[in-house]
Amino acid sequence: MSVSAPSRPLREGLFRVDPDGLLASRCDACGSLHFPPKRACPDCHGDAVSAHALGTRGTVRSFTVVRNAPTFFPQPYVLAYVELPEGLQVFTQLGGVEPEAVQIGMQVQLSIEPIRKDVDGVTDVIAYRFHPVEEGE
């Protein structure tokens, strides 16, 4: 992602930029992965976790079309569960696709991008979205 305007993440610790990637936590004791990252393992209750970068491609497992939402999101938009190569499912907004074109099993690619302006009207709020993978990619 190329950021030209001042920006801030929607939430700290969810993703990195350049290269774009989601960040999970991996339990040092049992090896389980969690997204969003946790400070302790909800599976074994271990308190030693490490940051882990997740894959950037996934598969749409379920989705819904939102037609009535806060005014700062263009409507309609699509929310989906995307399964990543690690087996985790991430709840995310899909971009770059008309709601009628979304399908279960669709291949998607992570993008870190502006999703709206902050309350100051200048700063971009950046977050993660997934976009359809183009044929041949």
C-alpha positions in Angstrom: 0.0 0.0 0.0 1.2 3.5 -0.7 0.0 6.0 1.8 0.3 9.7 0.8 -2.1 11.4 3.2 -1.6 11.2 7.0 -3.0 7.9 8.2 -3.7 5.8 11.3 -4.7 2.1 11.6 -8.2 1.3 12.6 -6.7 -0.7 15.4 -3.1 -1.1 16.4 -1.5 -4.6 16.1 -3.9 -6.1 13.5 -1.7 -5.7 10.4 1.6 -4.4 9.0 2.2 -2.3 5.9 5.0 -2.9 3.3 4.6 -5.7 2.9 0.9 -5.9 3.7 0.1 -8.6 6.1 -2.2 -9.6 9.0 -0.7 -10.3 12.3 -1.8 -13.2 14.5 -0.5 -14.5 17.8 0.9 -18.0 18.1 1.0 -19.7 21.5 4.6 -20.7 22.5 3.2 -23.6 24.6 0.5 -25.2 22.4 1.2 -23.6 19.0 -2.4 -22.4 18.4 -2.9 -19.3 16.2 -5.4 -16.5 16.9 -6.6 -13.5 15.0 -7.0 -10.9 16.1 -3.8 -11.4 18.2 -4.3 -12.3 21.9 -2.0 -11.4 24.9 -2.5 -15.0 26.3 -3.7 -18.2 24.7 -7.4 -18.8 25.0 -6.8 -22.5 24.3 -4.3 -23.6 26.9 -4.2 -20.3 28.9 -0.4 -20.0 28.3 0.8 -16.4 28.7 3.7 -16.6 26.2 2.7 -15.7 22.7 4.6 -14.6 19.6 3.6 -12.5 16.7 3.0 -14.5 13.5 2.4 -13.2 10.0 -0.5 -14.8 8.2 -0.9 -15.7 4.5 -2.3 -12.9 2.2 -4.6 -15.1 0.1 -7.7 -16.8 1.1 -11.1 -18.3 0.2 -14.5 -16.8 0.9 -16.4 -19.3 3.2 -19.5 -17.2 3.9 -20.7 -13.7 3.3 -23.5 -11.2 3.7 -24.4 -8.0 1.9 -24.9 -4.9 4.2 -27.4 -2.4 2.9 -28.0 -0.3 6.0 -24.9 0.9 7.8 -23.0 4.0 9.1 -22.8 6.8 6.6 -19.0 6.6 6.3 -19.2 3.3 4.4 -20.5 3.4 0.9 -23.4 1.0 0.6 -24.1 -1.8 -0.1 -20.9 -3.6 0.9 -19.9 -7.2 1.6 -18.7 -8.7 4.9 -17.2 -12.2 4.7 -15.4 -14.9 6.5 -12.2 -15.6 4.6 -10.3 -18.8 5.3 -6.5 -18.3 5.2 -3.9 -21.0 4.4 -3.2 -21.5 8.1 -6.9 -22.5 8.6 -8.0 -19.4 10.5 -11.1 -17.6 9.3 -10.9 -13.8 9.3 -14.0 -11.6 9.4 -13.4 -8.9 6.8 -14.9 -6.5 4.3 -14.6 -7.4 0.6 -13.6 -4.6 -1.8 -13.4 -4.3 -5.6 -16.4 -6.5 -6.2 -20.1 -6.0 -6.7 -22.2 -7.8 -4.1 -24.0 -9.9 -6.8 -20.6 -11.3 -8.0 -19.4 -12.6 -4.6 -19.4 -16.4 -4.4 -18.6 -19.0 -1.8 -15.1 -20.4 -2.7 -14.0 -17.2 -4.4 -10.2 -16.6 -4.1 -9.3 -13.3 -2.5 -6.1 -11.3 -1.8 -5.3 -9.1 1.2 -5.0 -5.3 0.8 -4.2 -2.7 3.5 -6.0 0.5 2.4 -7.9 3.6 3.5 -11.5 2.7 4.5 -12.7 6.2 5.6 -11.5 9.6 6.9 -11.0 10.2 10.6 -13.0 12.7 12.5 -10.5 15.4 11.5 -11.6 15.0 7.9 -7.9 14.7 6.8 -6.4 11.6 8.3 -7.0 8.3 6.4 -8.1 5.4 8.7 -6.5 2.3 7.2 -7.6 -1.3 7.7 -7.5 -4.6 6.0 -9.8 -5.8 3.2 -9.7 -8.6 0.7 -10.2 -8.2 -3.0 -11.0 -10.9 -5.6 -7.9 -12.5 -7.2 -7.8 -11.7 -10.9 -7.6 -14.6 -13.3 -4.0 -15.6 -13.9 -2.6 -14.2 -10.6 
